[in-house]
Amino acid sequence: MGKLGLTEIILILLVVVLLFGGRKIPELMKGIGQGLKDFRKASKLSPEEEAGSSAKN
């Protein structure tokens, strides 16, 4: 039950295209990528760096 096959992945992609449209998908992926990038950056900061970066903002 936990594994996704090719048919399920194609079905999910088809639903995403129908919901968001072809033009919105690149913007959506860009936003997700930026969020992951920011999350990784924040998780690598040490507590001292985190305190310093919050003081700058």
C-alpha positions in Angstrom: 0.0 0.0 0.0 2.9 2.4 0.7 4.4 2.3 -2.8 3.3 4.5 -5.6 3.3 2.9 -9.0 3.7 4.7 -12.4 -0.1 4.8 -12.9 -0.6 6.5 -9.5 2.1 9.1 -10.2 0.6 9.9 -13.7 -2.8 10.3 -12.1 -1.5 12.6 -9.5 0.3 14.7 -12.1 -2.8 14.9 -14.2 -4.9 16.1 -11.3 -2.3 18.8 -10.5 -2.3 20.0 -14.1 -6.1 20.2 -14.1 -6.2 22.0 -10.8 -3.4 24.6 -11.3 -3.2 24.8 -15.1 0.0 24.6 -17.2 1.1 28.1 -16.6 0.9 28.0 -12.8 3.0 24.9 -12.3 6.4 26.5 -12.9 5.5 29.2 -10.4 4.3 26.6 -7.9 7.5 24.6 -8.2 9.7 27.7 -7.9 7.9 28.6 -4.6 8.3 25.1 -3.3 12.0 25.1 -4.2 12.6 28.4 -2.6 10.9 27.2 0.6 13.0 24.1 0.7 16.2 26.2 0.1 15.2 28.6 3.0 14.4 25.6 5.3 17.8 24.0 4.6 19.6 27.3 5.2 17.8 27.9 8.5 18.4 24.3 9.7 22.1 24.7 9.1 22.5 27.9 11.1 24.0 27.6 14.5 22.2 29.2 17.5 24.7 32.1 17.4 24.2 32.7 13.7 20.4 32.5 14.1 20.5 35.2 16.9 22.7 37.4 14.7 20.6 37.0 11.6 17.4 37.8 13.5 19.0 40.9 15.0 19.8 42.1 11.4 16.2 41.8 10.2 
